[in-house]
């Protein structure tokens, strides 16, 4: 009984590890001409002057101008005040997509610059930027 269980576990481990290395191998061997490519209509957006506490959303439009499906794996931000919504499905070559960036200005004051880094199967990460001048009547500076 113990030998049968050991054999089954060994077969399961070996079959899984073979699939993982195969997928990794496919990603590494793609040449530049086969990779997907982001082409954003706009990579930065200025919300202008806003009041502290406002929640604003901007939709960044992009096209996959590469030769294979584009998959966004994650979005990293430099602030918890940013929420990013990106396509969960693969974007085919020539297809368009939207990355929504929501900015929550609660408790902020002054010029704000926030970044989003999109991790995908493209050659390099893509960076998006938003700006805002936040007015906050509760914060007062005395000189």
N, C-alpha and C positions, 0 to 999 in steps of 0.2 A: 504493500500500500504506500509506504513512504517513498519507494523508488519510483512508482508511477506518478506520484505527486511532484517529485523532484524533476522528473522528465518533462511533465506538462509545464511547470514554471520555467524551466530552461528554454523550452520551445517558444513560449510566449515572450520571454525577454529577448531572445535572438530575433524573432520576427519583428518586434517593435523597433529594435535598434537598427535593423536593416532599412526600414522605411524612413526613419529619421535621417540617416546619413544620405539616403537617396535624395530626399527633398533638399537637404542642405547642399548637396552636390549640384543639383539643378540650378539653384540660385547663384552659386559661385561661378558656374560656367557660362552664364549669360554674357554675351558681348554687348558693347555699348549700343549697337543698332537694334538689339532685341528688347531693351529696357523701356519701361513706360517713362513719360516725361510730363511733369506739371507745366501748364501754361496758364497762369492766373491773369485775368483781365486787369487786376489791380492787387498789389501786394501790401499796400498800406492804406489806412483810412483815418481821417481826422474827424472826430465827432464835433469839434469846435468847442464853444463854451457851454458848459452844462452845470446844473445844480447838483450838489452832493446828494446822494440817495437815488439818483436816476439810474435805471437799468436800460441799457441801450444794446441793440443787436445790429450787427452788420453782416451781410452775406457776401463772402468772397466767392466769385464765380471762377471756375477753371475748366480747362479742356485737357484731356489726355492726348498729347501730341506724340506719344511714343508708339512703339510697335507691339506692345503687349499690354495685358490688363494691369491697371494701376490699383493697388490695394493700400489704403491708409491703415496703418497698424495702431497708431496712437497719436495723441496731441499733448505736448508738454507746454506748460505755461509758466511764467515767472511770478504769478500772483494767484491767490485763491479767489480773487475778484473776477477772474476770467473763467467762463464756461465755454467749451468748444463742442459743437455737434458736427460730425463729419460722416460721409457715406460709409455704411457698414458693408456694402457689397462692392465687388470689383467694378472699376470703371473701364470699359473697353476702349481701345484706340479710337479716337475721334469723338468719343462721348463726353458730355459735359457733366459737371458735378458742382456741389455747393458746400462750402465750409462756413458754418455760422459761428460767429464769435459774439458772445454776450459779455458785456462789461457792466459790473455792479460798482457804482461809485460811492457807496455808503462809507462815510468817515474819511473821505479823501479831500485833499485840498491842493490847488496849484496844477502845474503842468504834469500830466501823466503820460507815460510811454509804456505800453505793455506789449509783450511779444508772445507768439505762438510758434512752436516748432512741430511740424508734422513729420512723423516717422512713417516711411512707406517703403515699398519695394523699388523706389527710384534710386539712382546712383547716390544722391545726397539728400539730406533733410531739406524741407522747404520752410522758410520763415515768413510769417505774416506779422504786421505791426499795426497797432491802433494807438491813437493819440486823443487826448482830451484836456481842456483847460477846465478844472473843476472849481466852482465857487462854493464856499462853505461858510455860511453866516455864523455857525457855531464856533468856528476857529477864528480867533482874533490875535494878530501879532501886533505888539506895541514896540515901537522903536525908540 
